[in-house]
């Protein structure tokens, strides 16, 4: 039986059969991997529980992979941190996790914990210290990571990057140079649901007269919910918006979910249909 050496840590009380299996894995093997299915609001993801409690290493989360693949990757990481006692270095390109593919790890910003790591909050409820978490990041088809110049932004919806921009390596430029014809600080229109409720951006339009951008959920809204934000803040929130950088004034784009491709048409065509 594996016992945690983490100060103040106590295993939580199991509330159902899944909790009991999770706690049994953590005490018998040293870790358990939680899998969350993808839906219309985001991609599938998986994360570890037990790395920090038993080995004083950050927990790891990974997005956009089939469950078996995510399980294999997290198990390889588990061998590194548990068997070899190897500390994972943020932004280092590892070539011994997936054959022929570089893998990197980035620190997860605390603001993302409630959305993606709720189970970890239950598991680590007894500790007083902050819980460290790293995101396992896989590259695009060219072998580039999101912070490297030339990275394919079409992968952004399958793998949201959870680190803060200031934590990225010096000189990193996530997603290449600024691609929009509007400056980063230009004011845009969005709604409260996107900013405060983390609803996905599913509709984007540009005013025909002045080219102003609007980022919407696709649902009806009240003007009281309208918000003004900078274009850059929206692109940092959802890097897949870079795919719309060349959309001309008077056009609109939409998608069914964050994992779907964008469709476009002139707003005049929508009026005519």
HUGI-V179607 format. One record per backbone hydrogen bond with DSSP energy under -0.5 kcal/mol. NH is the residue of the N-H (numbers start at 0). CO is the residue of the C=O. E is the energy in kcal/mol with one decimal. If there is no record, write none. Layout:
nh=NH co=CO e=E
nh=NH co=CO e=E
//
This chain:
nh=1 co=26 e=-3.8
nh=4 co=52 e=-0.8
nh=5 co=52 e=-0.8
nh=8 co=5 e=-1.8
nh=19 co=15 e=-1.9
nh=20 co=16 e=-2.3
nh=21 co=17 e=-2.6
nh=22 co=18 e=-2.7
nh=23 co=19 e=-2.1
nh=24 co=20 e=-2.2
nh=25 co=21 e=-2.2
nh=26 co=22 e=-1.9
nh=27 co=23 e=-2.0
nh=28 co=24 e=-3.1
nh=29 co=24 e=-2.0
nh=30 co=24 e=-0.6
nh=31 co=48 e=-2.1
nh=33 co=31 e=-0.5
nh=33 co=46 e=-3.3
nh=35 co=44 e=-3.1
nh=38 co=41 e=-2.4
nh=41 co=38 e=-1.2
nh=44 co=35 e=-2.1
nh=45 co=61 e=-2.3
nh=46 co=33 e=-2.2
nh=47 co=59 e=-2.3
nh=48 co=31 e=-2.0
nh=53 co=49 e=-2.5
nh=54 co=50 e=-1.8
nh=55 co=51 e=-1.2
nh=56 co=50 e=-1.6
nh=58 co=131 e=-2.0
nh=60 co=133 e=-2.3
nh=61 co=45 e=-2.7
nh=62 co=135 e=-0.5
nh=63 co=43 e=-2.8
nh=69 co=65 e=-2.8
nh=70 co=66 e=-2.4
nh=71 co=67 e=-2.2
nh=72 co=68 e=-2.6
nh=73 co=69 e=-2.6
nh=74 co=70 e=-2.1
nh=75 co=71 e=-2.1
nh=76 co=72 e=-2.1
nh=77 co=73 e=-2.3
nh=78 co=74 e=-2.1
nh=79 co=75 e=-1.6
nh=80 co=76 e=-2.5
nh=81 co=77 e=-3.1
nh=82 co=77 e=-0.7
nh=82 co=78 e=-0.9
nh=83 co=78 e=-2.0
nh=85 co=79 e=-2.8
nh=89 co=87 e=-0.6
nh=90 co=104 e=-3.4
nh=91 co=88 e=-1.7
nh=93 co=91 e=-0.8
nh=93 co=102 e=-3.8
nh=97 co=100 e=-0.7
nh=100 co=97 e=-2.1
nh=102 co=93 e=-2.5
nh=103 co=136 e=-2.3
nh=105 co=134 e=-2.0
nh=107 co=132 e=-2.6
nh=108 co=161 e=-2.8
nh=111 co=108 e=-2.0
nh=112 co=109 e=-1.5
nh=115 co=111 e=-2.0
nh=116 co=112 e=-3.1
nh=120 co=116 e=-1.4
nh=121 co=117 e=-1.4
nh=122 co=118 e=-2.4
nh=123 co=119 e=-2.8
nh=124 co=121 e=-1.0
nh=126 co=123 e=-1.4
nh=131 co=129 e=-0.6
nh=133 co=58 e=-3.1
nh=134 co=105 e=-3.4
nh=135 co=60 e=-3.0
nh=135 co=133 e=-0.5
nh=136 co=103 e=-3.5
nh=136 co=134 e=-0.5
nh=138 co=101 e=-0.7
nh=139 co=143 e=-2.3
nh=142 co=139 e=-2.0
nh=147 co=144 e=-2.3
nh=150 co=147 e=-1.7
nh=152 co=150 e=-0.8
nh=154 co=151 e=-1.7
nh=155 co=152 e=-1.8
nh=157 co=154 e=-0.5
nh=158 co=154 e=-1.3
nh=161 co=159 e=-0.6
nh=166 co=163 e=-1.4
nh=167 co=164 e=-1.5
nh=171 co=168 e=-2.5
nh=172 co=146 e=-1.4
nh=174 co=145 e=-1.2
nh=175 co=172 e=-1.9
nh=180 co=244 e=-0.6
nh=185 co=182 e=-1.7
nh=187 co=228 e=-3.7
nh=188 co=212 e=-2.3
nh=189 co=226 e=-2.6
nh=191 co=224 e=-2.1
nh=193 co=190 e=-0.9
nh=194 co=190 e=-1.4
nh=195 co=191 e=-3.4
nh=196 co=191 e=-0.8
nh=196 co=192 e=-0.9
nh=198 co=192 e=-2.2
nh=201 co=199 e=-0.7
nh=201 co=215 e=-1.8
nh=202 co=215 e=-1.9
nh=203 co=252 e=-2.7
nh=204 co=213 e=-1.9
nh=205 co=250 e=-2.3
nh=206 co=211 e=-2.6
nh=210 co=206 e=-1.7
nh=213 co=204 e=-2.2
nh=214 co=188 e=-2.9
nh=215 co=202 e=-3.2
nh=215 co=213 e=-0.5
nh=224 co=221 e=-2.1
nh=225 co=222 e=-1.5
nh=226 co=189 e=-2.7
nh=228 co=187 e=-2.1
nh=230 co=185 e=-1.9
nh=231 co=183 e=-2.7
nh=233 co=229 e=-1.3
nh=234 co=230 e=-2.1
nh=235 co=231 e=-2.4
nh=236 co=232 e=-1.3
nh=237 co=233 e=-2.0
nh=240 co=237 e=-1.9
nh=241 co=238 e=-1.8
nh=242 co=239 e=-1.4
nh=243 co=240 e=-2.1
nh=244 co=241 e=-1.7
nh=246 co=243 e=-2.2
nh=249 co=205 e=-1.4
nh=250 co=247 e=-1.2
nh=251 co=264 e=-2.3
nh=252 co=203 e=-3.3
nh=253 co=262 e=-2.1
nh=254 co=201 e=-1.7
nh=257 co=39 e=-1.0
nh=259 co=256 e=-1.9
nh=262 co=253 e=-2.7
nh=264 co=251 e=-2.0
nh=266 co=249 e=-2.9
nh=268 co=265 e=-0.9
nh=269 co=265 e=-1.2
nh=270 co=266 e=-1.7
nh=271 co=267 e=-1.8
nh=272 co=268 e=-1.9
//
